[in-house]
Amino acid sequence: MRFLSKKQVKELVTYSLAHTARLEGEGKFPKRVRLGTGRVAYVESEVQAWMASRIADRDGHTDS
């Protein structure tokens, strides 16, 4: 298991940090994990699963 910084997530999904935060707040993106005061990260496998679900949606798969 690996944590990703907000910057790394931004590079992977190409969304702005503000848009990622909006999606997270709406329950449409993986939630951050608080690592300490002023420090959060995302679980890499959760972000990858979210990315895979976007591809499945594009391809018309509904089982993801």
Distance bins in CASP14 RR format, pairs under 12 A and 6 or more apart:
PFRMAT RR
TARGET T0000
AUTHOR 0000-0000-0000
RMODE 2
METHOD distances of the structure
MODEL  1
1 33 0 0 0 0 0 1 0 0 0 0 0
1 41 0 0 0 0 0 1 0 0 0 0 0
1 42 0 0 0 0 0 1 0 0 0 0 0
1 43 1 0 0 1 0 0 0 0 0 0 0
1 44 1 0 0 1 0 0 0 0 0 0 0
1 45 1 0 0 1 0 0 0 0 0 0 0
1 46 0 0 0 0 1 0 0 0 0 0 0
1 47 0 0 0 0 0 1 0 0 0 0 0
1 48 0 0 0 0 0 1 0 0 0 0 0
2 8 0 0 0 0 1 0 0 0 0 0 0
2 9 0 0 0 0 0 1 0 0 0 0 0
2 33 0 0 0 0 0 1 0 0 0 0 0
2 41 0 0 0 0 1 0 0 0 0 0 0
2 42 0 0 0 0 1 0 0 0 0 0 0
2 43 1 0 0 1 0 0 0 0 0 0 0
2 44 1 0 1 0 0 0 0 0 0 0 0
2 45 1 0 0 1 0 0 0 0 0 0 0
2 46 0 0 0 0 0 1 0 0 0 0 0
2 47 0 0 0 0 0 1 0 0 0 0 0
2 48 0 0 0 0 0 1 0 0 0 0 0
3 9 0 0 0 0 0 1 0 0 0 0 0
3 30 0 0 0 0 0 1 0 0 0 0 0
3 32 0 0 0 0 1 0 0 0 0 0 0
3 33 1 0 0 1 0 0 0 0 0 0 0
3 34 0 0 0 0 0 1 0 0 0 0 0
3 35 1 0 0 1 0 0 0 0 0 0 0
3 36 0 0 0 0 0 1 0 0 0 0 0
3 39 0 0 0 0 1 0 0 0 0 0 0
3 40 0 0 0 0 1 0 0 0 0 0 0
3 41 1 1 0 0 0 0 0 0 0 0 0
3 42 1 0 0 1 0 0 0 0 0 0 0
3 43 1 0 0 1 0 0 0 0 0 0 0
3 44 1 0 0 1 0 0 0 0 0 0 0
3 45 0 0 0 0 0 1 0 0 0 0 0
3 46 0 0 0 0 0 1 0 0 0 0 0
3 47 0 0 0 0 0 1 0 0 0 0 0
4 10 0 0 0 0 1 0 0 0 0 0 0
4 11 0 0 0 0 1 0 0 0 0 0 0
4 12 1 0 0 1 0 0 0 0 0 0 0
4 13 0 0 0 0 0 1 0 0 0 0 0
4 20 0 0 0 0 0 1 0 0 0 0 0
4 30 0 0 0 0 1 0 0 0 0 0 0
4 32 0 0 0 0 1 0 0 0 0 0 0
4 33 0 0 0 0 0 1 0 0 0 0 0
4 35 0 0 0 0 0 1 0 0 0 0 0
4 40 0 0 0 0 0 1 0 0 0 0 0
4 41 1 0 1 0 0 0 0 0 0 0 0
4 42 1 0 1 0 0 0 0 0 0 0 0
4 43 1 0 0 1 0 0 0 0 0 0 0
4 44 1 0 1 0 0 0 0 0 0 0 0
4 45 0 0 0 0 1 0 0 0 0 0 0
4 46 0 0 0 0 1 0 0 0 0 0 0
4 47 1 0 0 1 0 0 0 0 0 0 0
4 48 0 0 0 0 1 0 0 0 0 0 0
4 50 0 0 0 0 0 1 0 0 0 0 0
4 51 0 0 0 0 0 1 0 0 0 0 0
5 11 0 0 0 0 1 0 0 0 0 0 0
5 12 0 0 0 0 0 1 0 0 0 0 0
5 17 0 0 0 0 0 1 0 0 0 0 0
5 20 0 0 0 0 0 1 0 0 0 0 0
5 32 0 0 0 0 0 1 0 0 0 0 0
5 33 0 0 0 0 0 1 0 0 0 0 0
5 35 0 0 0 0 1 0 0 0 0 0 0
5 39 0 0 0 0 1 0 0 0 0 0 0
5 40 0 0 0 0 1 0 0 0 0 0 0
5 41 1 0 1 0 0 0 0 0 0 0 0
5 42 0 0 0 0 1 0 0 0 0 0 0
5 44 0 0 0 0 0 1 0 0 0 0 0
5 47 0 0 0 0 0 1 0 0 0 0 0
6 12 0 0 0 0 0 1 0 0 0 0 0
6 13 0 0 0 0 0 1 0 0 0 0 0
6 15 0 0 0 0 0 1 0 0 0 0 0
6 16 0 0 0 0 0 1 0 0 0 0 0
6 17 1 0 1 0 0 0 0 0 0 0 0
6 18 0 0 0 0 0 1 0 0 0 0 0
6 19 0 0 0 0 0 1 0 0 0 0 0
6 20 1 0 0 1 0 0 0 0 0 0 0
6 21 0 0 0 0 1 0 0 0 0 0 0
6 24 0 0 0 0 0 1 0 0 0 0 0
6 29 0 0 0 0 0 1 0 0 0 0 0
6 32 0 0 0 0 1 0 0 0 0 0 0
6 33 0 0 0 0 0 1 0 0 0 0 0
6 35 0 0 0 0 0 1 0 0 0 0 0
6 38 0 0 0 0 0 1 0 0 0 0 0
6 39 0 0 0 0 1 0 0 0 0 0 0
6 40 1 0 0 1 0 0 0 0 0 0 0
6 41 1 0 0 1 0 0 0 0 0 0 0
6 42 1 0 0 1 0 0 0 0 0 0 0
6 47 0 0 0 0 0 1 0 0 0 0 0
7 13 0 0 0 0 0 1 0 0 0 0 0
7 16 0 0 0 0 0 1 0 0 0 0 0
7 17 0 0 0 0 1 0 0 0 0 0 0
7 20 0 0 0 0 0 1 0 0 0 0 0
7 40 0 0 0 0 0 1 0 0 0 0 0
7 41 0 0 0 0 0 1 0 0 0 0 0
7 42 0 0 0 0 0 1 0 0 0 0 0
8 17 0 0 0 0 0 1 0 0 0 0 0
8 20 0 0 0 0 0 1 0 0 0 0 0
8 41 0 0 0 0 1 0 0 0 0 0 0
8 42 0 0 0 0 1 0 0 0 0 0 0
8 43 0 0 0 0 0 1 0 0 0 0 0
8 44 0 0 0 0 1 0 0 0 0 0 0
8 47 0 0 0 0 1 0 0 0 0 0 0
8 48 0 0 0 0 0 1 0 0 0 0 0
9 15 0 0 0 0 1 0 0 0 0 0 0
9 16 0 0 0 0 0 1 0 0 0 0 0
9 17 0 0 0 0 1 0 0 0 0 0 0
9 19 0 0 0 0 0 1 0 0 0 0 0
9 20 1 0 0 1 0 0 0 0 0 0 0
9 21 0 0 0 0 0 1 0 0 0 0 0
9 23 0 0 0 0 0 1 0 0 0 0 0
9 24 0 0 0 0 0 1 0 0 0 0 0
9 29 0 0 0 0 1 0 0 0 0 0 0
9 30 0 0 0 0 1 0 0 0 0 0 0
9 31 0 0 0 0 0 1 0 0 0 0 0
9 32 0 0 0 0 1 0 0 0 0 0 0
9 33 0 0 0 0 0 1 0 0 0 0 0
9 40 0 0 0 0 0 1 0 0 0 0 0
9 41 0 0 0 0 1 0 0 0 0 0 0
9 42 1 0 1 0 0 0 0 0 0 0 0
9 43 0 0 0 0 0 1 0 0 0 0 0
9 44 0 0 0 0 1 0 0 0 0 0 0
9 46 0 0 0 0 0 1 0 0 0 0 0
9 47 1 0 1 0 0 0 0 0 0 0 0
9 48 0 0 0 0 0 1 0 0 0 0 0
9 50 0 0 0 0 1 0 0 0 0 0 0
9 51 0 0 0 0 0 1 0 0 0 0 0
10 16 1 0 0 1 0 0 0 0 0 0 0
10 17 1 0 1 0 0 0 0 0 0 0 0
10 18 0 0 0 0 0 1 0 0 0 0 0
10 19 0 0 0 0 1 0 0 0 0 0 0
10 20 1 0 0 1 0 0 0 0 0 0 0
10 21 0 0 0 0 0 1 0 0 0 0 0
10 29 0 0 0 0 0 1 0 0 0 0 0
10 42 0 0 0 0 0 1 0 0 0 0 0
10 47 0 0 0 0 0 1 0 0 0 0 0
11 17 0 0 0 0 0 1 0 0 0 0 0
11 20 0 0 0 0 0 1 0 0 0 0 0
11 42 0 0 0 0 0 1 0 0 0 0 0
11 47 0 0 0 0 0 1 0 0 0 0 0
12 20 0 0 0 0 0 1 0 0 0 0 0
12 29 0 0 0 0 0 1 0 0 0 0 0
12 30 0 0 0 0 0 1 0 0 0 0 0
12 42 0 0 0 0 1 0 0 0 0 0 0
12 44 0 0 0 0 1 0 0 0 0 0 0
12 46 0 0 0 0 0 1 0 0 0 0 0
12 47 1 0 0 1 0 0 0 0 0 0 0
12 48 0 0 0 0 1 0 0 0 0 0 0
12 50 0 0 0 0 1 0 0 0 0 0 0
12 51 1 0 0 1 0 0 0 0 0 0 0
12 54 0 0 0 0 0 1 0 0 0 0 0
13 19 0 0 0 0 1 0 0 0 0 0 0
13 20 1 0 0 1 0 0 0 0 0 0 0
13 23 0 0 0 0 1 0 0 0 0 0 0
13 24 0 0 0 0 0 1 0 0 0 0 0
13 28 0 0 0 0 0 1 0 0 0 0 0
13 29 0 0 0 0 1 0 0 0 0 0 0
13 30 0 0 0 0 0 1 0 0 0 0 0
13 42 0 0 0 0 1 0 0 0 0 0 0
13 46 0 0 0 0 0 1 0 0 0 0 0
13 47 1 0 0 1 0 0 0 0 0 0 0
13 48 0 0 0 0 0 1 0 0 0 0 0
13 50 1 0 0 1 0 0 0 0 0 0 0
13 51 1 0 0 1 0 0 0 0 0 0 0
13 53 0 0 0 0 0 1 0 0 0 0 0
13 54 0 0 0 0 1 0 0 0 0 0 0
14 20 0 0 0 0 0 1 0 0 0 0 0
14 51 0 0 0 0 0 1 0 0 0 0 0
14 54 0 0 0 0 0 1 0 0 0 0 0
15 21 0 0 0 0 1 0 0 0 0 0 0
15 22 0 0 0 0 1 0 0 0 0 0 0
15 23 1 0 0 1 0 0 0 0 0 0 0
15 24 0 0 0 0 0 1 0 0 0 0 0
15 28 0 0 0 0 0 1 0 0 0 0 0
15 29 0 0 0 0 1 0 0 0 0 0 0
15 47 0 0 0 0 0 1 0 0 0 0 0
15 50 0 0 0 0 0 1 0 0 0 0 0
15 51 0 0 0 0 0 1 0 0 0 0 0
15 54 0 0 0 0 0 1 0 0 0 0 0
16 22 0 0 0 0 1 0 0 0 0 0 0
16 23 0 0 0 0 0 1 0 0 0 0 0
17 23 0 0 0 0 0 1 0 0 0 0 0
17 24 0 0 0 0 0 1 0 0 0 0 0
17 29 0 0 0 0 0 1 0 0 0 0 0
17 32 0 0 0 0 0 1 0 0 0 0 0
17 40 0 0 0 0 0 1 0 0 0 0 0
17 42 0 0 0 0 0 1 0 0 0 0 0
18 24 0 0 0 0 0 1 0 0 0 0 0
18 25 0 0 0 0 0 1 0 0 0 0 0
19 25 0 0 0 0 0 1 0 0 0 0 0
19 26 0 0 0 0 0 1 0 0 0 0 0
19 28 0 0 0 0 0 1 0 0 0 0 0
19 29 0 0 0 0 1 0 0 0 0 0 0
20 26 0 0 0 0 0 1 0 0 0 0 0
20 27 0 0 0 0 0 1 0 0 0 0 0
20 28 0 0 0 0 1 0 0 0 0 0 0
20 29 1 0 1 0 0 0 0 0 0 0 0
20 30 0 0 0 0 1 0 0 0 0 0 0
20 31 0 0 0 0 0 1 0 0 0 0 0
20 32 0 0 0 0 1 0 0 0 0 0 0
20 40 0 0 0 0 0 1 0 0 0 0 0
20 42 0 0 0 0 1 0 0 0 0 0 0
20 47 0 0 0 0 1 0 0 0 0 0 0
20 50 0 0 0 0 0 1 0 0 0 0 0
21 27 0 0 0 0 0 1 0 0 0 0 0
21 28 0 0 0 0 0 1 0 0 0 0 0
21 29 0 0 0 0 1 0 0 0 0 0 0
21 30 0 0 0 0 0 1 0 0 0 0 0
21 31 0 0 0 0 0 1 0 0 0 0 0
21 32 0 0 0 0 1 0 0 0 0 0 0
21 40 0 0 0 0 0 1 0 0 0 0 0
21 42 0 0 0 0 0 1 0 0 0 0 0
22 28 0 0 0 0 1 0 0 0 0 0 0
22 29 0 0 0 0 1 0 0 0 0 0 0
23 29 1 1 0 0 0 0 0 0 0 0 0
23 30 0 0 0 0 1 0 0 0 0 0 0
23 31 0 0 0 0 0 1 0 0 0 0 0
23 32 0 0 0 0 0 1 0 0 0 0 0
23 42 0 0 0 0 0 1 0 0 0 0 0
23 47 0 0 0 0 0 1 0 0 0 0 0
23 50 0 0 0 0 1 0 0 0 0 0 0
23 54 0 0 0 0 0 1 0 0 0 0 0
24 30 1 0 0 1 0 0 0 0 0 0 0
24 31 1 0 1 0 0 0 0 0 0 0 0
24 32 1 0 0 1 0 0 0 0 0 0 0
24 33 0 0 0 0 0 1 0 0 0 0 0
24 40 0 0 0 0 0 1 0 0 0 0 0
24 42 0 0 0 0 1 0 0 0 0 0 0
24 46 0 0 0 0 0 1 0 0 0 0 0
24 47 0 0 0 0 0 1 0 0 0 0 0
24 50 0 0 0 0 0 1 0 0 0 0 0
25 31 0 0 0 0 1 0 0 0 0 0 0
25 32 0 0 0 0 0 1 0 0 0 0 0
27 50 0 0 0 0 0 1 0 0 0 0 0
28 50 0 0 0 0 1 0 0 0 0 0 0
28 53 0 0 0 0 0 1 0 0 0 0 0
28 54 0 0 0 0 0 1 0 0 0 0 0
28 57 0 0 0 0 0 1 0 0 0 0 0
29 42 0 0 0 0 1 0 0 0 0 0 0
29 43 0 0 0 0 0 1 0 0 0 0 0
29 46 0 0 0 0 1 0 0 0 0 0 0
29 47 0 0 0 0 1 0 0 0 0 0 0
29 49 0 0 0 0 0 1 0 0 0 0 0
29 50 1 0 0 1 0 0 0 0 0 0 0
29 51 0 0 0 0 0 1 0 0 0 0 0
29 53 0 0 0 0 0 1 0 0 0 0 0
29 54 0 0 0 0 0 1 0 0 0 0 0
30 40 0 0 0 0 0 1 0 0 0 0 0
30 41 0 0 0 0 0 1 0 0 0 0 0
30 42 1 0 1 0 0 0 0 0 0 0 0
30 43 1 0 0 1 0 0 0 0 0 0 0
30 44 0 0 0 0 1 0 0 0 0 0 0
30 45 0 0 0 0 1 0 0 0 0 0 0
30 46 1 1 0 0 0 0 0 0 0 0 0
30 47 1 0 1 0 0 0 0 0 0 0 0
30 48 0 0 0 0 1 0 0 0 0 0 0
30 49 1 0 0 1 0 0 0 0 0 0 0
30 50 1 0 1 0 0 0 0 0 0 0 0
30 51 0 0 0 0 0 1 0 0 0 0 0
30 53 0 0 0 0 0 1 0 0 0 0 0
31 40 0 0 0 0 1 0 0 0 0 0 0
31 41 0 0 0 0 0 1 0 0 0 0 0
31 42 0 0 0 0 1 0 0 0 0 0 0
31 43 0 0 0 0 1 0 0 0 0 0 0
31 46 0 0 0 0 1 0 0 0 0 0 0
31 47 0 0 0 0 0 1 0 0 0 0 0
31 50 0 0 0 0 0 1 0 0 0 0 0
32 38 0 0 0 0 0 1 0 0 0 0 0
32 39 0 0 0 0 1 0 0 0 0 0 0
32 40 1 0 1 0 0 0 0 0 0 0 0
32 41 1 0 0 1 0 0 0 0 0 0 0
32 42 1 0 1 0 0 0 0 0 0 0 0
32 43 0 0 0 0 1 0 0 0 0 0 0
32 46 0 0 0 0 0 1 0 0 0 0 0
32 47 0 0 0 0 0 1 0 0 0 0 0
33 39 0 0 0 0 1 0 0 0 0 0 0
33 40 1 0 0 1 0 0 0 0 0 0 0
33 41 1 0 1 0 0 0 0 0 0 0 0
33 42 1 0 0 1 0 0 0 0 0 0 0
33 43 1 0 0 1 0 0 0 0 0 0 0
33 44 0 0 0 0 0 1 0 0 0 0 0
33 45 0 0 0 0 0 1 0 0 0 0 0
33 46 0 0 0 0 1 0 0 0 0 0 0
33 47 0 0 0 0 0 1 0 0 0 0 0
34 40 1 0 1 0 0 0 0 0 0 0 0
34 41 0 0 0 0 1 0 0 0 0 0 0
34 42 0 0 0 0 0 1 0 0 0 0 0
35 41 1 0 1 0 0 0 0 0 0 0 0
35 42 0 0 0 0 0 1 0 0 0 0 0
35 43 0 0 0 0 0 1 0 0 0 0 0
41 47 0 0 0 0 0 1 0 0 0 0 0
42 48 0 0 0 0 0 1 0 0 0 0 0
42 49 0 0 0 0 0 1 0 0 0 0 0
42 50 0 0 0 0 1 0 0 0 0 0 0
42 51 0 0 0 0 0 1 0 0 0 0 0
43 49 0 0 0 0 1 0 0 0 0 0 0
43 50 0 0 0 0 0 1 0 0 0 0 0
44 50 0 0 0 0 0 1 0 0 0 0 0
44 51 0 0 0 0 0 1 0 0 0 0 0
45 51 0 0 0 0 0 1 0 0 0 0 0
45 52 0 0 0 0 0 1 0 0 0 0 0
46 52 0 0 0 0 0 1 0 0 0 0 0
46 53 0 0 0 0 0 1 0 0 0 0 0
47 53 0 0 0 0 0 1 0 0 0 0 0
47 54 0 0 0 0 0 1 0 0 0 0 0
48 54 0 0 0 0 0 1 0 0 0 0 0
48 55 0 0 0 0 0 1 0 0 0 0 0
49 55 0 0 0 0 0 1 0 0 0 0 0
49 56 0 0 0 0 0 1 0 0 0 0 0
49 64 0 0 0 0 1 0 0 0 0 0 0
50 56 0 0 0 0 0 1 0 0 0 0 0
50 57 0 0 0 0 0 1 0 0 0 0 0
50 64 0 0 0 0 0 1 0 0 0 0 0
51 57 0 0 0 0 0 1 0 0 0 0 0
51 58 0 0 0 0 0 1 0 0 0 0 0
51 64 0 0 0 0 0 1 0 0 0 0 0
52 58 0 0 0 0 0 1 0 0 0 0 0
52 59 0 0 0 0 0 1 0 0 0 0 0
52 61 0 0 0 0 1 0 0 0 0 0 0
52 63 0 0 0 0 0 1 0 0 0 0 0
52 64 1 0 0 1 0 0 0 0 0 0 0
53 59 0 0 0 0 0 1 0 0 0 0 0
53 60 0 0 0 0 0 1 0 0 0 0 0
53 61 0 0 0 0 1 0 0 0 0 0 0
53 62 0 0 0 0 0 1 0 0 0 0 0
53 63 0 0 0 0 0 1 0 0 0 0 0
53 64 1 0 1 0 0 0 0 0 0 0 0
54 60 0 0 0 0 0 1 0 0 0 0 0
54 61 0 0 0 0 0 1 0 0 0 0 0
54 64 0 0 0 0 1 0 0 0 0 0 0
55 61 0 0 0 0 1 0 0 0 0 0 0
55 64 0 0 0 0 1 0 0 0 0 0 0
56 62 1 0 0 1 0 0 0 0 0 0 0
56 63 1 0 0 1 0 0 0 0 0 0 0
56 64 1 0 1 0 0 0 0 0 0 0 0
57 63 0 0 0 0 0 1 0 0 0 0 0
57 64 1 0 0 1 0 0 0 0 0 0 0
58 64 0 0 0 0 0 1 0 0 0 0 0
END
